[in-house]
Amino acid sequence: MAIHTGVYALRRLCAACAVAVFAVVAPISVAQPPIPAAMPRTLLSTPINATWAADHADEWARRGVRGFLLDGVMDDMASDVWAVDGDAATQGNDDRLLLELRDANRRLAEKGVDCNFAAARFTTDRPYFSEPALWSFVEDRWTAAGQFCRLAEMRGIALHCQVSNLFYQYQWDGYTHTGYTAEDLGYGAAEFGKRIATAFWREDPDAEILLIADDWLDAGPLWLRMFEGMVLALGRQPTASLQLLTRSSLDTDNAEQFPALCQRATDILRARFAPENYELWKRRGGIAMGLSPLRRDRATGQARERYPIDTYRSLIAGAKVFSSNYVWIDDDDACWWNMPEEEHARYDALFQKTRRPKVSKEPPSSLAAYTATTPLDDYVRVGEYRIGDTPVYVLGSNAGASAYLWRGCASPLTITTREEAAPSTDMASGAKEKHVSEDGHVHVGPFPRPTLVERLPVREFLLPASLTCIAEDGVSSGGRSTTLRYGFVNATGFRLEGRLTALAPARMAVEPSGQDFALEPGESVTVDGALQGLAPDGAPVTVRLSLALAGSPPLTRDFTIPSAQQLLWSAKALGPIRATPLIADLDGAAGVVVCTTAGEVLCYGADGARRWRKEFQTAFALPPVLGRHWDGSPHLAVADQRGKVYVLKPDGALRWSFSFDGPCSTTGVLFANLHPFPGGELVAGLDDGRVRGVISDGFPYWTHTMPGRRALVSVLPPGPDGLSAIAAVCESGQVACLEHDGAVRWQAQADGSVDCPPLVIDFVGDGKTSSVVTVTRQGHNQVWDAGSGECQTKSSIKTDNAAIFLAYAGQSSPGALSFVVSDGAALFGLSRGFGVLWKQPVSCVSPPSVVITDKGQRILVAGEHGVLTCLDADGKTLWTDTRSAGPFAASPVVLRTEGEPALQCVFGSTDGVSRCVAVE
């Protein structure tokens, strides 16, 4: 147990409000960690001159701007800040740019605009991560930047990172050095980040570094390593801070997305960082939401709204609640200000050079409504809460507690023990309303938009919202303990003494179960413990926190800890996983082969222990396959995104490689018996519509050209001669069956365009008769006789989307589940005759996996937002797994460990982690 003193800027709350009677509320999902209580300060990223801004400091303060990201100071990450004034020899207090900015910063700070940062861009023209000689060079530059920021009285430095740039991928051409591995590059990126941040903070230990990042889903793995290196440097600076300004939020017009964006960022960091670095980031880092409300017409220079002013007001209020230290506004078009033309000559003569944006002479008067002020600015943040089904965020002030209904509320809410009227403010329009008390109760709402409700009882809202309970991994039914962190923040303005207790349901316990405390305003108590015992199978667990304060009855709040499948093992790779893992027997025991976009091929044992790892200067997004060499030994094949195929020995050594003259389609390469020679051959469908058969060393065998793009292939079982035919489809909808030598057995036309590879099914079960099943974007299902091409069955399903995935659910009696079809947003269970048995709204990004267990059929579906779903044959959801920090890009597979009857599901994620969970 540890007592933590926060940095909360809490004002003393009215003591009289603290004696109100507490009302019972509904359980709430797991709370997020507390974020700094003070409302975030608003930063403006715009090409403004600091001196001009200081000359108008009163106006900026009135508009709620607390700082600027200033260009013209250190535009290039590796530029010499002392040379900007034209004289590199003048440094420190003799530098003319420094004197100019220090004067501007002091005048801005007098008006409360005291968070000004030097903006720099991460230039991607040099191999910083693979050239240690460059580290000292950039260290010197950041040492100078730290000195400059400290002497100029700036808050720190803001680095535009371009996280989706190819520079942050292992395959960037600048990293092609003999003997330099991906692991070397990862170390170099982390060391580079650690060194430049350390150099900066050594000179300015109280400063903040802001990292401006694009969408996290596109962040290159080397950027994440560099970021982790900067977090390591943060651990050595007790007063410094590292903040992430995310651009993912710039295009949203819905504040409800902000919590999910924050959660996505923290989930990815948790998946990619070492545990101790992730914990350090949670304590000392933060995430800032960004807005981009205005844009400029390139022809006229006129500023225009990107969305209505009402939308903007809701967005900035939501951003302030869910961000950490800052909210930032991207104003690259300089729409928030307008320097008169006659002033340019005066300010152009200054040393801080910024580009001059094209602006209109008279900006529209409506733009004056776009300010950074909100009705929330005088509050402090306490925590998330729920009243019935309505999520709220509780705020505190010297007037008591307030509730920010960030999603509005669909039905009226009743506030108990309220004698005074409760005012409310519509966050979009600013309209106010008073809700009077009736018999000691106040009824408010419904509210269609985000609304602030004020003057609420402290005991009913502020105190329970100050309780937190976090279980990082959820509760599994395997009976293992789950790490649990629970606590309480004193968000009142007076000292509190009492005891915090955690109560678990029957057959479970929390250890340690409680802690006595004596907290001054802003202090918190946190208990690190474990939730132990036998959890109900597949059911969530409710943990009750009891807060007993001296002189008042106990107050309770329930937290629902979600259930989770038992995690059997996880393994971290260097890059994202976009290919379906392979269950392979390479040395007499089951194993898992995984490929990544960092060029890795990894082999794990059934227990998750890594057997071997090989890396190549390429990116893999297609699944590996297992075949036989002509000497009888197993070998692997995997194609990269350019059509180069790598064939590996069982120990991962490269046997040979060759290239198709074009990239493969999503089915990649497959092994098939195409020739009487021993061993297997390879067949691949290419993006240009060709189907290629090759000897496994790459020697060309045959080519068939389909009348359309994206040839997708499947292999038919060997015939009496031991050779295999190939089923192929292309985007235009043509279906073909090709003999082992590439000759056309038959061709047909499906009733629509096709995105999913054909299924090859032996309905009879005699090992001799096969059928080819196709599904089109329009939802048309067809079964073709593999021998004759005759269409045996035809049916349709009604679908709203074009992405179609098809899976076979095994031989079934009439009326039972036989096929599973997904249109990306919904899952359809179909009978043998393609009758729709059920439909469930389940996200799907690749063909589902269907397995047979002792308890029946199980359908495993990889969803768009990193949610793995397991359903039964009736379409009922049995469990979901949300451990993935990134979205899925491939199907899960099933592993059965020798001697272990339980099925295991293996799945890889774009967060770079392979995971294995128990299916049952």
Secondary structure by P-SEA (a helix, b strand, c coil): cbbbbcccccccccccccccbbbbbccccccccccccccbbbbbbccccaaaaaaaaaaaaaaccccccccccccccccccccccccccccccccaaaaaaaaaaaaaaaaccccccbbbbbcccccccccccaaaaaaaaaaaaaaaaaaacccbbbbbcccccccccccccccccccccaaaaaaaaaaaaaaaaaaaaaacccbbbbbbbcccccccaaaaaaaaaaaaaaaacccbbbbbbcccccccccccaaaaaaaaaaaaaaacccaaaaaaaaaccbbbbbbbcccccccccbbbbcccaaaaaaaaaaaaaccccbbbbbccccccccccccaaaaaaaccbbbbbccccccccccccccccccccccbbbbbccccccbbbbbbbccccbbbcccccccbbbbbcccccbbbbbcccccbbbbbbbcccbbbbcccccbbbbcccccccccccccbbbbbccccccccbbbbbbbbccccccbbbbbbbbbbbcccccccccccccccccccbbbbbbbbcccccccbbbbbbbbbbcccccbbbbbbbbcccccccccccccbbbcbbbbbcccccccbbbbbcccbbbbbbcccccccccccccccccbbbbbbbccccbbbbbbbcccbbbbbbccccccccccccccccccccccccccccccbbbbbbbcccbbbbbbcccccccccccccccbbbbbbcccccccbbbbbbbccccccccccccccccccccccbbbcccbbbbcccccccbbbbbbbcccbbbbbbccccccccccbbbbbcccbbbbbbccccccccccbbbbcccbbbbbccccccccccbbbbccbbbbbbccccbbbbbbccccbbbbbccccccccccccccccccbbbbbbbcccccbbbbbbbccccbbbbbbcc
